[in-house]
Amino acid sequence: MRLILVSLLVLPAFPQGDSAWTPEHSMRVQKVADVVPSPDGTMALWTQTRAIMEPEKSEQLTHIFLYRNGGVQQLTRGEKSTQSPVFAPGGKHVFFTSDRSGKKQIYRLPLDGGEAETLSDWKGALGAFAVSPDGKFIAFAAAEQDAEEEKARKEKRDVKVIDERPRNHSLWVIPVESDAAGKRVPRKIASGDFHAGEFRWAPDSRRIAFERRPTPEFNDGRRSDIAEVEIESGSVRTIAGTGATETQPRYSPDGRYFAFVQSAPNASTLDGARIALLDRASNTTRLLPASADERPQLMDWAGDSRHIYFSEPRRTRSAIYSMPLDGPPVLVHAPEKGVLRAGDTLSRDGLWAGVTVESAAVPVEAVLFHLPTGRPTQISQANTGLPRLPLGETSVITWKSRDGMEVEGLLTLPVAYRQGTRYPLALIIHGGPAGVFSESFIGAQGVQSVAAFAARGHAVLRVNPRGSVGYGNRFTRANLKDWGGGDYHDIMAGVDRLIAQGIADPDRMAVMGWSYGGYMTSWVISQTTRFKAAIIGAGITNLWSMWGTNDIPSVLDDYFAGSPWDQPELYRQRSGLFHARQVKTPTLFLHGEADLRVPIGQAYEYYHALKQLGVTTKMVAYPRTPHGPQEPKFQLDVMQRHIDWVEKYSR
């Protein structure tokens, strides 16, 4: 069964006054996420997020919506966001989190009318929560308030000793109903020298399985194992604790099995992962057959406990698969175009899934999806009010790289494209490297607006070079110890194809990318002068200093077979900074000042080098900003600066 997204979604109306897509239009596109079916599959919840840009406001506001009886109702309102909606087991209430009271708390809202009730009174840092299957308890992960730390902060003596006192989350439970005194007293059920991550209730509501790792730091994610705690006694036992990474715990509905995802034994981020199955009666675990991309994202079990659903990237699209207890995975649904993103919660019978769907030409909406038949029901209308402006046609193209490897990418033609006419080219490189460009809406919020480039007469090429996900683990691993090698040639071969086809004007080309895409941009301009403009967004420019200052140095260990002192020449040779003398391309740097993933020093190093060498350059730093712009005004600024820089130097 295949899902055709364009026929599913309602196209927006065309208001007067709009003529061409701009970054401002992208900021009007709402984000849709957290699609959750009700236990009986007749209703669904989801969140919609819109940008608020007022004189003294620049924020994303998220609220919860309900689909019921064929209609849509906005459940939450106000100036504070509400998130993480879930149904009560009986389907009569909705639980969610919000910081509307000043601190993030858990709330319960009756669906038959009435105000939301505050269920928690947590003074520390509140994480994820989940309601027990019997509806009696709420489990949540949280860190307690640290009075000593707060006092030190107020007294201006809040020094931070690195790697000491990690803000680990413990597991807690509170009763859904208050006691005689009107209180809900939290009880700690699992704590220790670990951080509790994703967790799931057992079907009998007597146990919880949870991810356990040393600290919440991203670099410790690969050290995750899975443990189980008994609610009544607080007794904790290890379910999966090997040298591999174990994540995504899932109990089968009948309680006989337990599924999770396990990486290769060395816990490398690049060796792929498989679904593991624990038979609880025999306490034996076995790996199920590998999935196509070896990166399964578990959804949940089917109601009969005979197979588990998971999703995975599938080239420029995505798909839902079923993994039986015995036998290989089975493709359940794959869109003929566009992207389907599945959540991790199904209806109680395992028949209904909440998903979002979008395509290059149609913005994202929420869909209630019947898994056995593939029958979709669009339930949101978040973006039906957008202007129906002309968008450049997007298609998937393939070509051969220098070594014969097949490479794929997305080509968006300029609006009003005429065959035989050459156009300026905007080459965009994705992050990762284990990322992928998918057939998502080209007008959505982001760091580059593909739709705006196309509206201004640019062809846009987005390449999925070796190292990308969605093409199998061998393809993902094909750039080990070779950043700037085969991936560079993959990208250049795609550009050459567009020139040979008469689409791209070789004298009017620009290159840009964010994160690893920024790395590749810094590398491209150090290897060729064929591009007239470059934008490096949050880019890695010096692998040596990147290793020692970012929050996941182990990822570079994976890619380069060791640390800088193990591979000194490789780290130096594959850093764009060390080839700065060859750069002639006018280069714009965009970087967040609060970026831990790629610290802003990476931009300063290359910027100062190009400035000293006399290359035209500019650097823009964004306060409070992590690895990508979060505040809407900054997002708009980033998108517009891409267009302005390209049109100034490569038009």
N, C-alpha and C positions, 0 to 999 in steps of 0.2 A: 504494500500500500504506500503510495507516494502522496506527498502534500505539496500542492502548488500554491505558493504563498501569494502571488500577485492576485489570484482570483479570490483568495480568502479575505484579504484586508480591504477595508473601505478606503478609497482614495479621498484625500482632503479636497475641500472646496477651494475656489479661487477668488480671494478677495480683491477688491479694486486697489490700485496703488502700488502693487508689487509687479516687478518686471523680470528680475533676475535674482538667482539665489546668492545670498551674501552670508558672511559669518553671523550677522545679526539674526538671520533666519535659523541658523543652526542652534542658536541659543534659545529659540522658541520650541525646539523639539524636546518633548518630555521623555524621560527615561522610564521604562516599565520593567519591574523586577518582582521577585518574591511571589510568584504565582502559586497559590496553594489551594488544592481542591478540598471541599468539605468531606467529612468521613463517608457520607453516602454518595458523593460525586455530583450532587445536584446544585451546589453552590461553589463559589471560588472567591478567594481574596487575592489582592495584589497591591503593589505600591506604585505610585506615580510620583516622579520627582521633576520639579520645574525650577528654573533659574529665577532668582529674585535679584533684580538690579535696580536699586533705588539710590538716592543721593548718599545715604549713609548705610546702605546694605549691599552686600554681595555674597549671597549664600544660596545653597540648594535646599529647597523645601520639599519634604516627602510626606505624603499622606496615603491612607489606606482606603481602598475601594472594594465594594462587594458586588458580585454578580448573583442575582437571585430571581427566580421566576421570569427569566428573560430580560430583566432590567438591571441597570447599574445604579448603585448608590454610593456616594462618598461618605465613608464612615467617620473619618476624623477630619478636623479642621483646626485652624488657628495658626499662630506664627511659629510654633514649635513643631519639629518633625515627629512623625510616628513611624515606627519600623517593626520589622520581624513579626508580621501577623501570623497567627495560627488559630485554628478552630479548637474549641473545647471538644472532647471526645463525643459528646452528645450533639454537637453542632448548634447549640443554642447561644453560645457566647464566643467572643473573639478575644484573644489575648494579644498584647503587643507591648513594645517598649517605647518610652519617650522621655525626654529630659524637660518636659513642660513645667515641672516643679523646680527646676534648677539642677537636679541630679537625675541620671538615667534610672528609671524605675519600671516595674512590670505592672501593667494595667489589665483589667477585664471589662469588656463592654458587652451588655446584653443585646442580642439582635432584635428582640421584640420591643426595643425602646428603652431609653434611660441613659443616664450619664455613666462615663467610665469610672470604675472603682480602682483606686490605687491599692495594689496587693503587697508591694514591698516598701521597705523604708531603709534602703541600703546607703550607707555613708561612704563606702569605698568605691572601687571600680567594678561595675557590673558588666558581665559578658553575656554569652548566649544563655537561653533558657529553653525548657521543654516541659510540656504538661504530661503527666503520667497517663498511660492508657486507660486506667480506671477513673481518671479525672479528679483524683483526691490530692495530688501533690504537684508542685512545680519544682523542678530541679534547675539550678542555675550555676554557672561558673563565675567566680568573682574573687577579687582581692579585697581584703579587709582594709579599712581606713588605718593608716599608719600615723598615730598621734605624734610620735616622736619626729617623724619626717615632716609633718605639717608644722610643728612647732619650730623646727630648724629652718623651714622655709620662711616663716614669719619673722624670725630673728636674723635672717640674712646669713646663716651659717650652714646652708644646705649644700655642702660639698657632695660630690658624687664619686664614689670609688668604683671604678669600672669592674664589671663582673661580680660585684657584691650586691646582696639584697635584691635579687630579681623580683619583679612584681608578679610572681606566680599566682595563677588562679587556682583556687580550691573548688570542690563541688559542694553545693549546699542544697537543702530542700526546705520548702515552706509549705504548709497546708493551703489548699485553695480556699477553704472556708475558715473564717476566723474562730477563735476560741470564745469562751464565755465572756472574757474581758475585751473582746473585739480585737484581739491581737493575732498576728501570724508570726510566730517566733521562728527565725531561721535556725536550722541545725546543720552543722558541718558534717559531711559524711565521708569525704575523701580529701586528705591533704598530706603534705610531706615535702620532700625535697624534689618537687616536680611541678610542672605547669599542666593543668587540665585543659585539653583542647576540645575538639568536637566530641559529642557524646550522644548516646541513644538509650532510651528506656527499653527494658525487656518487656515482652508482651504481657507478662503477669504482674508488672509494676513492682516487682520485688528487687530488681537489680538494674544497674546502669553500667554500660560499657563506655569507656572514654579513652581518647588519645592522651598519652602521657609522655612528656618530654622534659628535659632538664630546666629549660627556661622558655619564656615566650619569645625570645629573640629568633628572628627569621632563620639565622644560620643554624639553629638547633632543631629546625623542622625535620631534618633528615634523621634525627635521633629519636623519633617518635616510636613508641610501642603502644599496645592496647592492653588496658587493665579492666577489671570488672569489680564493682563494689556492691555489697549487699546493703540495701537501704536500712534495714532494721539494726544490724550489728555493726555496720561500718567496716566489715571485713573486706579487704582488697586482695585480689589475686591477679596474676598476670595471665592474659589470654594469648598474647603474641608478643614475644620479647627477644627477637633475634637481632643479629647485626644489621638486618635490613630495616627499611622504614615501613612501619605498619600504620595505616590510617583508615578513615571512613568506616567505622564500625556499624554493622547492620544485623539485627536479629531477624530470623525468619518468623512469620506470624505464628507458626505452630510451635516455636521454641526449640525445634530439633537442631537447627543449624545456626551458624554465625558466619557471616561473610565480612571480609575486609579487603583492603588493597595492600599488597606487599611489593616492595621494590626488589631489585636485584640484591644479592647478599651484601655487597659493599656499600649499599645505600647511596650510590651515585645518582645525581639528578638526571643523568643521561642514559641510564641502562634500561629504562622502561619499568613497568610494573604490571602485575597480574592480580586477578581476583583470587583470594584464598578462601577456602571453605573449611570451617571447623565443624565436625560432627560432635555435638555436645555429649552424646551418649558414650561414645568411645574415646572422646577427647583427642581425636586425631585430626590433623590438618593436612590438606592437600591443595596444591595449586591447580586452578582450573585453566583451560586452554587460553593462550594469549589472544588478546583482542588485536584488531587490525593496526592500531597505532600504539598499543601497549601503554596507554594513558587513560584507563577507564575512570570515569566519574560516576560513582554509584548513585542511582536514584533510590529505588527501594525494591523490596520483594513483591512478586505477584501474590495474590491472595491465597493461592494453593500451596505456597512455599516450595514450588518445584523449579522456579527460575527467578533470577534477579535481573532487573532492568538497569542499564547503564547508558551513558552518553559519551560521545567522543568526537573530536574533530575529524572531518572526512574531506580532505583537500580544502577547498575554499568554502565548504559547507559544514554540516555536522549531521549526526545521526543518532538514533536511539536503537540500542541492541538489547537482546535478551540472552542471558547466560544460563543455560540449564545446569542441573546438578551433574549431568553426564553429557558430554558432547561439546562441540564447538559453539561459539557465539552465533546468534542468528540476527540478521538485520531485520529490524521491526519497522522503522520509518526513516526515510531519507528524503528531504525536500528535493524537488526537481530544480529549484533555484532558491537562492536565499539561505537564511540561517534559522534553525530551530534550536533554542536553548532550553533545556529541561531543568526543572528544579529537583530537589531531593526528597520530596514528599508526595506520596500517592494517596488516593482515597483508601479507605479501610479495606476494600475488597481488591485493591491493587489494579483496578481497571482504568482509573482516571488520573491523568497527570496534568499539572499546570506547566505551561511552556510560554515562552515569548517567540514570536516569529517576525521576521523582517526580510526585506530584500534590498538590493541596491537602489531600487526606485521607490520602495514603499517603506515608511517608517515603522518602528516597532509597535506591536500591540500584544496584549495578553490573550491566550487561547486556552480553553479547557479541552483536553485531548483524550479521546477514548482509545486506549492502547490496542484492544483486540481488533477494532475495525479501522483505526486510523481516522475516525470521524472528528474533525476539528469544529469547535464552536468559538468564534471570536467573542470575547466578553468585555473588552475595553474599547474605548474610543478616545484614547489619550491624545492622539495626534491627527484626528479628523479635521481639526480647524486650521491646519497648516495651509499655506498657499500652495496651490497646484501649479508650481512653476516648472518650466522645462528643465530637465536634468539630462546631463550627458549620458549616453548609452554606455552601460558597463557590460563587459564580456570577459570570460575566462580565456586566456591564450596560453599556448605552450611553445617552447622552443628547446633547442639543444645547446648545452653549455660547451665550453671549449673541450672538455674531456668526454663529451657525448652524453652526459647526464641530462635527463629530461627535467625541465624546470617549468613552473607554472606561475602565472601572475594574473592580475586584474587590470584590464585596460579600460579607462573611461575616456570616451571621445568628447571633444568640445561640443557644447550646445551649438546646433546648426552646423554640424560637421559636413564638409563637402569632400567627397573622395577626390584625391589628386592634389589637394591643398595641404601643404605642410604647416604644422602648428608648433608653437613653443611647448616643450615637454617639462612636466613636473614629475621627477622620479622620487618616489617615497619608499623608504626602507623601514620595515617594522622592527619592533623591539624584541627582546628575548635573550639570545638568538632563537630560543625555542618558543617563538610566537608564530602567528599566521595571519595573513590578511584574508578575511572572509567576505562573503557577499552580503554584508550588512549595509544599512541605509547610508548612502554617501553624503547625506545632508546632516547627519547626527553631530552632536557636540563632540569635539575632539581637539587634538593639537593642530591638525591640518584639516581644512574643509575641502574635501574632494569636489563637492558640488559647486562651491564658490570658484575654485580653479577652473572647472569646466565651463561655468557660466561666463567667465572672463576670457574664454577662448583658448584654454590650455588643454592639451591631452595629458592624462595622468596615468602613470604606470606604477603599480604596486606589485613588487616582486616577492615571491616566497622562495628564497634561495635555500640551498642545502643548509640544514640546521633548523628549518621550520618544522613544526608539528603538523600532523594531519596527513603525512605521506609515508608513514611507517617509521619505526625506530631506526632503521638503517640510514634513512635519509636524515633524520634528526641528528645522528651521530657523525654525519659525513663532514663536519667542519671541525672535528677535534684536532687540536694543535694546528689549526689552519684558518683562524680568523684572518680575513683579508686575502685569502687564497682562492679556493674554489668558489666561495660565496661571492667574492668580488667578480670573478669571471661569469658566474651565473647572472649577476645583475647587468654587467656590461653587455652580455650576449642578448639580453632582453631589449636593451636600448638599441643595439645594433639592428635588431630585427625591425623595430619600429621605424628606424631611419631607412632601412632597405625597402620597407613597404610604402614609403612616401608619406608617412603620418607625422613623424617627428622631424623638426627642423634642427639639424646638428649644430647650428649656430645660435640656437635659443633654447638651451637646456639648463635646468636647475636640479639640484639634488638635495634631499632633506631626510631627516629621520629623528626619532626620539629613542633615548636609552641605547640599546645595541644599534638601533637605526642611526643614532647620533654617532656611535663608534664608527659604523660603516661610512657615514658621510665624512667624518674626519679622515678616514683612510682613503676614500675615493679621491678627495681633492689633493691628497699627498701623492697619488699615483698617476693622475691625469689632469690636464688643464682643459678638457673638453667641455666642462660645465662652467657656465657664466655666473652662477650664484649658488650658494650653499647655506643651509640652515642646520645647525647642530643643536638639537634639543636634548638637554640632560644627558649629554653624550660622554662616553668613556674615551679619553684621548691619550691617557698614559696608564698602561696596564700595571706598571710597577707601583705607582702611588695609589691607583685604584684598589689594588689588593689590600693595602694596609689601612685604608680609610673607610671602606664601605662596610655594610652590615652583613654581607654574604660572601666573604672571601673564598669559602670552600667551593663556590661555583666556578671560580677561575681555576682552582686546583683541578676540578673535573675536566675543564676544557683544555688546559695546558699541561696536563700530566705532572702537576706539582706546583709549588709556590715559586716566587721570583728567584729565590736562591737555588732552587732545583733546576729551573729553566731560564737563567738570566738572559741569554741571547734571544730566546724566543719571545719573552715578554718585551724586550726592547725593540726587536725587529718588527713586531706586529702592532706597535703603538704609533698612531698617526703623528704624535708630538715629535718623535725622533726623526720624522721626515718633513718637518715643517718648512725647511729651506726650499722644498720643491713646490710649495703651495703658491698659487697665483690667484685663486678664486676668491672674490668678495664673499666673506663669511660672517653670518649672524649667529651669535650664541644666545640661547634662551635657557635659563636654569633657575630652579627653585632654591632659595637660601636654606630651606629646612630639609633638603634631600639627603637621606641617609643611604639610599640604594646606590646612587651615583653622586657623591658629594660635589658641591659646587666648585671645589678646587680643580676638578677636571676641566671645567670651562675656563677658569682663570689661567691655568697653565698654557693652554693652546691660544687663548685670546692674547695673552701677553707676548707669546712667541710671534704670532702673526703681526701684532702691532709693531713689535721691534723690527721685524723683517720688512715692514712697509706694505704689507698686504691690507687692502681695504677690509675693515672689520668693525663690528659693533657687538657689545654684550649687554643683555638685559637680564637683571636679577629680580626674582619675584619673592618678596618677603612672605614668611609663614608657609611657603609652598613646599610640599614634599616632592616625590619623584614625578608627579604630574600636577598640572594646575587644578585646584579644587574650586576656588572662588570664581563665580561666573564672570566677573569683570576681567579677571586675569585670563580665563579661558578665551574670552572674546579678543583680548589684546594679543594673545599668542596666535590665534588663527589669522587675525588681520595682519600682524607683522610678517607672517609667512608670505602672504600675498604681496604686501608692499615691497618686501625685499626682492622677491622674484621678479616682479614687474619693473623694478628700478634697474636691475642689473642683467636680466636675461631676456627681457622683452624685445 
